[in-house]
């Protein structure tokens, strides 16, 4: 009986009645969890958007660990964990709880950085009207400086790909996570990252996405204060009827923590961009310095942007701020460009690339930055 | 500097909640609890027509089906809706025809509160001084409305809601519930069923109301709730400025205040609505008692180019749940919201606004300042949305929070929904504490710590105070300082 109840609780999709999912209604779209995805017949070849930037690569196809070269590296280790626990409450993190329960092959794949290195993490989907779940752990050992280049590569339609990534950045270590998400237009993608950073550690992330039928990329950071730093950037570039939801929750638990956040968005046609950012400063987490910015452009009549930048502050000696702007491209700048003989479409692309460029420029890994810049330019049609 | 001195003196003079006295007045109550019979009792007591009773009963039936909202960042023990009086009124034989017939005890209350109910007393002031017409609501009923004759000469109707239902049923039927429908939310629905009185204002086309109108709400009776309903209609090209003040005695029990305010604006009309809310906030040490303030306020800018401005200074109540909103329907209409929310002791405030842009070229501006001290929590919660048809919509939002002390909390929860490509929304928010440098600077120049805090806080809320009518701005400035008394040091 207990088992039956548990199963039903973690297969219920969140709906717009859930406050945290008000703009990303999975239940309304899918109603029930689609049947499990089949195994992809062939072994994947190395690749993905970050191809060539790292030797170590973990590829997960339709929720199953599929490819795992570079396992002999000393700096990056891969292994599996067969019986992990599931600490996530379905009421609070429904999709993370679901992934923790439903990911089976293996229950968790773990990437461990023992020395400074770069690793690729690819989550590949080739599915139609089916669903799969994956759970990945990333550990950056004390003092190590690591880069994780993560990609979501979706093909097919009306699938649900659900990923849970648990990241631990140990004392004085640093991790840069760069994500490029390219789901199929009719696909549904959910990725939840739970990040724990230790005192003095650094975590920086940049998420670039072109959306899906419904897509949510959520990051929750447990920030200890203690001179640790978190940077959470993102950009969504959406056309057609695509949807993307960038949600972040940063909880500052101790004194002297720094968080900076910059998200930019562009929506056109009938696309819908969602940004939910929450910064929580717990009692006693004094001298927290947290900044959040979300700026977005709506380039068509029927596109939509919803934003909820929240500050929940329980300590008095803090400096927290957020800014949020939503509007059209600057008419004056367009006029200026057109006056100088640049066709309108090109001028629009130029201005949009420059607008999103600020996010890309903050990527520290040079190779990833170049790939990200090219990806943005391609999405915005300026190349 | 004079203002600071005054503030400090006021703080010194007033140890605690100034308006916390109770008055022994002969009152009559409806039986405790809520049922269809109570709704009928209230309606009968007010001698209402059948349509009004039907409207109330419909609301009551809907209320039974609704659930109390729990999304706000406030916590309080479950309210027992059967353990409160829904009707309490000072005993009178007939409705008083003039001030002379009003219970002198009651007049004394208002004198003590500093509310001018005697027209001549107001007139006796400095020549040319601005005058205020007052509607005084005591528990469930309106006791007196001043300056009615003079206002009538200008065509302005200013009376209690009960009187409006009797005298102007066509206007009431047309507009009541048209901005906040009966089943809009749990508390509005409760109000629709049991509202006892409130103010009614109608300003005819092209008329600029010759004086400020105001309503003063006083909860006096024990275990009673106050459920007033205010309806203001500004016809084409009309202008009115309206003020609202509230106080209650100090009691250990929580009392419920669930009001509804509806504003209707036709073409080119303008309403300026200011509130100074100073309900009893509960005991600052234990958090016992205080008013639960669950209020629904909404303005409907139906006409083109109409303009509404909400200004609120919220210093009282144990719990505030209040989101004065603007529905910007008319083309080129605009809405403004200026707010100061001060919480101290164990107060909890979840307040903000909604700007719903439906028409083209609509504009809105939000300036919200929250100050939390003691063990209090203050939340700004706001929604700005633009409909696909609201081309050229423009919003600017600024919310700043100031924290004083280690145990308080300040939250900012804005929702922004942009549904067309030709609107511009800007939002910025900051949370900080009083700057040590600034405090030090002031103290170096000879100000005491209390004076320095008052000065800096008044600077912090200046943008909002400037929007209040002058006399109220001075009052509000004092109130802010008093509310923060004892929060530093």
HADDOCK unambig.tbl for C-alpha pairs under 7 A between the chains (distance, minus, plus):
assign (segid A and resid 298 and name CA) (segid B and resid 421 and name CA) 4.87 0.50 0.50
assign (segid A and resid 299 and name CA) (segid B and resid 421 and name CA) 5.68 0.50 0.50
assign (segid A and resid 300 and name CA) (segid B and resid 421 and name CA) 5.17 0.50 0.50
assign (segid A and resid 301 and name CA) (segid B and resid 420 and name CA) 5.15 0.50 0.50
assign (segid A and resid 301 and name CA) (segid B and resid 421 and name CA) 4.87 0.50 0.50
assign (segid A and resid 302 and name CA) (segid B and resid 388 and name CA) 6.91 0.50 0.50
assign (segid A and resid 302 and name CA) (segid B and resid 419 and name CA) 6.70 0.50 0.50
assign (segid A and resid 302 and name CA) (segid B and resid 420 and name CA) 5.76 0.50 0.50
assign (segid A and resid 303 and name CA) (segid B and resid 419 and name CA) 6.26 0.50 0.50
assign (segid A and resid 303 and name CA) (segid B and resid 420 and name CA) 6.22 0.50 0.50
assign (segid A and resid 303 and name CA) (segid B and resid 421 and name CA) 6.86 0.50 0.50
assign (segid A and resid 304 and name CA) (segid B and resid 418 and name CA) 5.54 0.50 0.50
assign (segid A and resid 304 and name CA) (segid B and resid 419 and name CA) 4.44 0.50 0.50
assign (segid A and resid 304 and name CA) (segid B and resid 420 and name CA) 6.36 0.50 0.50
assign (segid A and resid 305 and name CA) (segid B and resid 417 and name CA) 5.89 0.50 0.50
assign (segid A and resid 305 and name CA) (segid B and resid 418 and name CA) 5.12 0.50 0.50
assign (segid A and resid 305 and name CA) (segid B and resid 419 and name CA) 6.57 0.50 0.50
assign (segid A and resid 306 and name CA) (segid B and resid 416 and name CA) 5.44 0.50 0.50
assign (segid A and resid 306 and name CA) (segid B and resid 417 and name CA) 4.32 0.50 0.50
assign (segid A and resid 306 and name CA) (segid B and resid 418 and name CA) 6.15 0.50 0.50
assign (segid A and resid 307 and name CA) (segid B and resid 415 and name CA) 5.86 0.50 0.50
assign (segid A and resid 307 and name CA) (segid B and resid 416 and name CA) 4.92 0.50 0.50
assign (segid A and resid 307 and name CA) (segid B and resid 417 and name CA) 6.44 0.50 0.50
assign (segid A and resid 308 and name CA) (segid B and resid 413 and name CA) 6.85 0.50 0.50
assign (segid A and resid 308 and name CA) (segid B and resid 414 and name CA) 5.54 0.50 0.50
assign (segid A and resid 308 and name CA) (segid B and resid 415 and name CA) 4.68 0.50 0.50
assign (segid A and resid 308 and name CA) (segid B and resid 416 and name CA) 6.23 0.50 0.50
assign (segid A and resid 309 and name CA) (segid B and resid 413 and name CA) 6.69 0.50 0.50
assign (segid A and resid 309 and name CA) (segid B and resid 414 and name CA) 6.30 0.50 0.50
assign (segid A and resid 310 and name CA) (segid B and resid 412 and name CA) 5.41 0.50 0.50
assign (segid A and resid 310 and name CA) (segid B and resid 413 and name CA) 4.73 0.50 0.50
assign (segid A and resid 310 and name CA) (segid B and resid 414 and name CA) 6.58 0.50 0.50
assign (segid A and resid 311 and name CA) (segid B and resid 411 and name CA) 5.38 0.50 0.50
assign (segid A and resid 311 and name CA) (segid B and resid 412 and name CA) 4.97 0.50 0.50
assign (segid A and resid 311 and name CA) (segid B and resid 413 and name CA) 6.69 0.50 0.50
assign (segid A and resid 312 and name CA) (segid B and resid 410 and name CA) 6.34 0.50 0.50
assign (segid A and resid 312 and name CA) (segid B and resid 411 and name CA) 4.31 0.50 0.50
assign (segid A and resid 312 and name CA) (segid B and resid 412 and name CA) 6.39 0.50 0.50
assign (segid A and resid 313 and name CA) (segid B and resid 409 and name CA) 5.43 0.50 0.50
assign (segid A and resid 313 and name CA) (segid B and resid 410 and name CA) 5.15 0.50 0.50
assign (segid A and resid 313 and name CA) (segid B and resid 411 and name CA) 5.66 0.50 0.50
assign (segid A and resid 314 and name CA) (segid B and resid 408 and name CA) 6.22 0.50 0.50
assign (segid A and resid 314 and name CA) (segid B and resid 409 and name CA) 4.27 0.50 0.50
assign (segid A and resid 314 and name CA) (segid B and resid 410 and name CA) 6.57 0.50 0.50
assign (segid A and resid 315 and name CA) (segid B and resid 406 and name CA) 5.84 0.50 0.50
assign (segid A and resid 315 and name CA) (segid B and resid 407 and name CA) 6.96 0.50 0.50
assign (segid A and resid 315 and name CA) (segid B and resid 408 and name CA) 7.00 0.50 0.50
assign (segid A and resid 315 and name CA) (segid B and resid 409 and name CA) 6.57 0.50 0.50
assign (segid A and resid 316 and name CA) (segid B and resid 403 and name CA) 5.17 0.50 0.50
assign (segid A and resid 316 and name CA) (segid B and resid 404 and name CA) 6.40 0.50 0.50
assign (segid A and resid 316 and name CA) (segid B and resid 405 and name CA) 6.07 0.50 0.50
assign (segid A and resid 316 and name CA) (segid B and resid 406 and name CA) 5.57 0.50 0.50
assign (segid A and resid 316 and name CA) (segid B and resid 432 and name CA) 6.96 0.50 0.50
assign (segid A and resid 316 and name CA) (segid B and resid 433 and name CA) 5.71 0.50 0.50
assign (segid A and resid 317 and name CA) (segid B and resid 432 and name CA) 6.89 0.50 0.50
assign (segid A and resid 317 and name CA) (segid B and resid 433 and name CA) 5.89 0.50 0.50
assign (segid A and resid 318 and name CA) (segid B and resid 432 and name CA) 5.69 0.50 0.50
assign (segid A and resid 318 and name CA) (segid B and resid 433 and name CA) 6.91 0.50 0.50
assign (segid A and resid 319 and name CA) (segid B and resid 431 and name CA) 6.01 0.50 0.50
assign (segid A and resid 319 and name CA) (segid B and resid 432 and name CA) 5.15 0.50 0.50
assign (segid A and resid 320 and name CA) (segid B and resid 430 and name CA) 5.66 0.50 0.50
assign (segid A and resid 320 and name CA) (segid B and resid 431 and name CA) 5.10 0.50 0.50
assign (segid A and resid 320 and name CA) (segid B and resid 432 and name CA) 6.70 0.50 0.50
assign (segid A and resid 321 and name CA) (segid B and resid 429 and name CA) 5.39 0.50 0.50
assign (segid A and resid 321 and name CA) (segid B and resid 430 and name CA) 4.16 0.50 0.50
assign (segid A and resid 321 and name CA) (segid B and resid 431 and name CA) 6.17 0.50 0.50
assign (segid A and resid 322 and name CA) (segid B and resid 428 and name CA) 5.70 0.50 0.50
assign (segid A and resid 322 and name CA) (segid B and resid 429 and name CA) 5.25 0.50 0.50
assign (segid A and resid 322 and name CA) (segid B and resid 430 and name CA) 6.53 0.50 0.50
assign (segid A and resid 323 and name CA) (segid B and resid 427 and name CA) 5.59 0.50 0.50
assign (segid A and resid 323 and name CA) (segid B and resid 428 and name CA) 4.29 0.50 0.50
assign (segid A and resid 323 and name CA) (segid B and resid 429 and name CA) 6.37 0.50 0.50
assign (segid A and resid 324 and name CA) (segid B and resid 426 and name CA) 5.79 0.50 0.50
assign (segid A and resid 324 and name CA) (segid B and resid 427 and name CA) 4.85 0.50 0.50
assign (segid A and resid 324 and name CA) (segid B and resid 428 and name CA) 6.20 0.50 0.50
assign (segid A and resid 325 and name CA) (segid B and resid 425 and name CA) 5.44 0.50 0.50
assign (segid A and resid 325 and name CA) (segid B and resid 426 and name CA) 4.38 0.50 0.50
assign (segid A and resid 325 and name CA) (segid B and resid 427 and name CA) 6.11 0.50 0.50
assign (segid A and resid 326 and name CA) (segid B and resid 424 and name CA) 5.66 0.50 0.50
assign (segid A and resid 326 and name CA) (segid B and resid 425 and name CA) 4.98 0.50 0.50
assign (segid A and resid 326 and name CA) (segid B and resid 426 and name CA) 6.51 0.50 0.50
assign (segid A and resid 327 and name CA) (segid B and resid 421 and name CA) 6.86 0.50 0.50
assign (segid A and resid 327 and name CA) (segid B and resid 422 and name CA) 6.80 0.50 0.50
assign (segid A and resid 327 and name CA) (segid B and resid 423 and name CA) 5.67 0.50 0.50
assign (segid A and resid 327 and name CA) (segid B and resid 424 and name CA) 4.25 0.50 0.50
assign (segid A and resid 327 and name CA) (segid B and resid 425 and name CA) 6.23 0.50 0.50
assign (segid A and resid 328 and name CA) (segid B and resid 421 and name CA) 5.96 0.50 0.50
assign (segid A and resid 328 and name CA) (segid B and resid 422 and name CA) 6.06 0.50 0.50
